[in-house]
Amino acid sequence: WRAGTINLTNAEAEPMRVHLRVTGLPGGDNPPYLKVREVLTVGTRHFVPVSAALPDAPRDGDDYLITIPSGMTRQVWLSFKPEDLPADTYTGRIELTRAAGGTQVVELKLVVYPLRFPDETTLCLGGWEESDGDHSYGITKENKAAVIEHLKEYYVNTPWANGPSMWPAQVDEHGEVKLPVDTTRFDNWVRLWPKARMYMVFLNCGDSFGGSKMGTAEFNLKVGNWARFWAQHMRELGLDPHQLGLLIYDEPNSKNQYDLIVAWANAIEAAAPEIVTWEDPQPTEYVDAPVMFDAVDVVCPWRKPFLERDQQYRDMFLTDEERAANDQFT
């Protein structure tokens, strides 16, 4: 994907409708590897407007139809995905015709470089869409299929689910998983993402499980059997247990939260080491966090403080070997 934009300003007293057509490129007018979108400005909870909504521009016959409010500027977003075009430099034109008459032209150059990106990325890309349910972050029964298809089109390959997908697996007083387990929600979610690299679940764990407090042998037994159940279930679905990633507690920043994560991560690691434990810590001090870092498989720092705070903060996220290597160049 590569995008370019143009700005259309209406200085008249009434809304203006403009017909947009891209000509001169391979594939004919408005070729199939091009998408044209109107950029809409929307409000946010911080009262700062953002230009983030990109609905497809409506069509009027063969043209796209852009509406520009009076006295305003409308940005038009052109998205190109020329997967099958030979490497070359192509020139075209964006023709803008007012409904009331009169045409303006914007020259367009499309450069296709002589390289081929892989069909699937090795990068795990996701964003907490929680597509296992029907009421998270604007996802509904009606729009879920369209949302997921859109995410896949932009190479999202690591979907997220919420804890209710995995909590139906409970244990009895002896620590055994109570059978049968209703895995319908989890299974339906996996079926929506058959080519995912990872399947991530936000568990939001507490300090006990199955009536046993963390730090006890009973807790470790129960969490371990629970983890074994899910590792085996991944195999039954034809997946590798290593493709299952668990966020035990979101954005931890205090010792009691770190202790909770360590207890769960150690119990999971002892019973089902293939399952990936993943954390996104936001530590405010340097003392207790490294113990939790060592307990989980993946630590994902928050980018802003990682870049802005001092080197001691960044060193928390490194192994002893990495810190030693950095010291050689400091």
N, C-alpha and C positions, 0 to 999 in steps of 0.2 A: 504494500500500500504506500502511496505517496499523495499528498494533498497540496493544493494551491487555493488561494482565495482571491476574490475580487469584491470591491465595495461599491455598492450602487446607492447614490444619494438622490433623494427626491426633494427638490427645492420648491415644488408647487404647492398649492393650497389644498389639493385633494390627493388621496391615495393613488399611486401609480402602479399599473400592471405592466410587467415587462415579459416578453417572450424571449427565452434564452435557447440558443442552439449552438452546439459545438460542431464545426465543420472542418473538413480538410484532413482529418486524421484517418489512419487505416480503420476499416470497419464501418465506414459510412457516418452519416450525421448522428451525433449523440451515441457513440459506439458502446457496445455492451460492457466494456471494461471500465467505463466511466459512470460514477454516481454523482448527481448534483443535489446538493442539500441547501436549504435555507437555514441560516444560523439565527437562532432565537435567543434573546437575552431574557434570563429568568432571575428571580430573586433567590436569596439564600437566607439561612437562619442568622447569618451575621450581617444582614442588611447590605450586602455587597453584591451587586448584580454581576452575573457571569454569562458569557456567551458559550454555553456548553450544549444546549439542545440542538441536535442536527437532524431534524426530520427530512425525509426525502421531499424534494420539491414536487409539487403536483404537476401533472402532465396536462397539456392542452393540445391534443393531437400528437404530433411528433415533437413538439417543443416542451420545454419546462416553463412553468409560469411562476414568476417571482412577483410578490406584492410588496411595495415599499410604502410605508406610511408617510403621510405628509410631513415634511420637515425632518425626516429621519434618514438614517443610512442602514441599509440592509446588506449584510455580508452574505456572499454565496460561497459555499465550500465545494470544491471539485475534488473528488477522490478517484484516483487512478489505480487500477490493479491489472496492468498489461502482462499477464502471465505468458501469453503465447506470441507476443510480438517479437520479431527478430531485433537484435541490438542495432540501434540506429538513432538518429535525431530526426524527429518528425515535427513538422510545423502545421498548425491549424489556426482556426479563428473562433472566437466566441462572439456570436452575433446577438446583439441585444436590441429587440424591436419593441417599442412602446405600443400598447394596444391602440393608442390614439394616433399612431403613425410616427415614422422616423426611426432610423437604425444607427446604432453605434457598434464599432468593432474593436475587440481587444485581441491582439496577437497572442498566440499560444505556442509554446515550444515544449515538446515532450521528449525527454532523453531516456532511452532504454539502454542500460549499460550491459556489457558482455559478461554477465555473471548470472548464476542461478542460485537463488536461495533454496534451502531444503523445503520439501513439502510440509514437514513437521519440525518444530523447533526442539532443541534440547533444553531450552529454558523452561522452567515451570512457571507459568503465568496464570494468576488467578486474582480474585478480588472480593472474597467474602460475599458472594451473591446469595449464598444459602438457598440454592435452587431445589433442595429437598422438600421445601414447604411451599405454601401458596400465599404467604402473607409477609414475606421478608423484603425490606428495601424496595417496595413497589412491585414486587413480583406477585402476580395473581394467577388463578387457574386459566384465565382468558389469555394472558400475555406470556406465560412461561415459555411456551414452545418458541415464540418469536424472539424472546430475550436470549434463550440458550443458542438458537441458531445464529443470532447476531454475534454473540461472544465467540462462538467457534469460528466464525468467518474471520475474526481478528486474532486468531491463534491462542485464545484462552484454552488451556489444556489441564488446568488444575482447579476443578470446581470445589466449592465449599458446601458443607451441610451443617446442620445444627445438632446439638446433643440428642434431641428426641429421636433421631434416626438410629442411635445406638443404645439408648437406655432401656429399651424393652428387654434387653438381655440382663436379667437380674439373677441373684444367687440366693440359695437357701442358707439355713443356719450352719450347714456343714461346708459351705463355700462352693457348692456345686451349682453350675448354671441351671436354672429352672427351664426344663424343656416342655413343650416346644417354645421356641422364641419367634415372635412375630417380627420378621425382618422386612416386611413389605415396604415400609418407607425407605429404608436404606437401599433395597434392591431396585425399587423403581427409580431412585435417584441415579444409581450406577448405570442403569439402562439408558438414561438420558444422555450419558457421557461415555459411550463405548470405547472411545479412543483416548481417554484421559491418561496422562502420565502418572498423576497422583490424585487421590481422593482425600480431601482434607475435611476434618470434622472439628468444630468448636464444641468441646465437651462442657466447659464451665463446671469443673469438678468441685465438690465440697470436701470437708475434712473427715468424711467417713464414707463407707460404702457397705451396703448390706447389713447395716447396724453395727459395724465395727469401725472403731476410730483408727485414723492413720497412725502409723508407728507401732501397730500391734501385728503379731504373726497372723491373726485372723484377717486383718485388712489385706495384708500381702497375699494371702491365699486367695481371697475372694477376687481382688483386682486381677491377680495372675490368671485365675480360671476364666474370668470375663475376657481378658485379653487373648487368651488361647482360643476361646470360642470365636472371636472376630477374626483372628488370623486364619483359622480353619475355614471360616465362612468365606473369606476372600478367595481361598483356594477353590472352594466349591463353586464360586462364581467365575472360575477360570482366570483369576487375577493373582498377582504376587502379593503376599502380605506387606511387602516393602512399599507397595503403592498406597497403603493406608497411612495417613498422617494425622496425628492428634494434637490439637491445641488444648492443653489441660486447663489453663487459666489465662485469660486475655490481659495483656499489658501489665504484667506484675511489676510492682515497685516497692514492696516492703518485705521484711523477713518472713512474716507469717505466710505471705503468698508464695515466697520462694520455698518455704518448708513444705507447703502443700504440693507444689509441683514436684519437688524432689521425691516425696513419698509415692506419688502416683507413677512418676517416671521410673523409679527404681523397681517398683512392683511389676510394671509392664515390661521393662527390660529383662528382668529375671525370667519371666514366663514366656514372652513372645518378642524376642529381640529384633525380629524382622520389622515390626511395626515402628514407624518413625514418630518420635515425639518432637514437637515443634513449638517454639516460644518466641514471642515478640516483646521482650522486656523493655521497660522504661525506667531503669534504675535512677534513683536520686542520690545514692551514695555508693561507695566503692567497696564496702566491707563484706556484705552477705551475698551479693549477686553472683560472684564467680562459682560458688558451690552449686547453685542451680544451673548455671551454664554447663558445668561438667556433667550434670545428670541427664540432660536432654540431648537429642541427636542434632537438632538444628536450632541455632539462635539467629533470629532476624532482628537486627537493631533498627530502631526508628531513625530514619536518615537525617532528619534535621539536627537533633542533638549530637548524633555521631559526627557530623561535619563541624558543628559549631563549638562543642565543648573541648576541654583540654585533652592532651595525649593520654593522660592517665585514664580518662573515661574510655577512650578507644581501646586502650590496652586490655581492658576487662574482657573484651570480646575475642582476644587472641589467645592461642595456646602458648605455652612457654617457648616452644621452638619458634613460633612466629614472632614473639616479642624479641627473642634473641637475634633473629635475622634482621628485624627492624633496627635494633641497636647498632648493628654493624654499619648502618648507613645514616645514622643520626649525628 
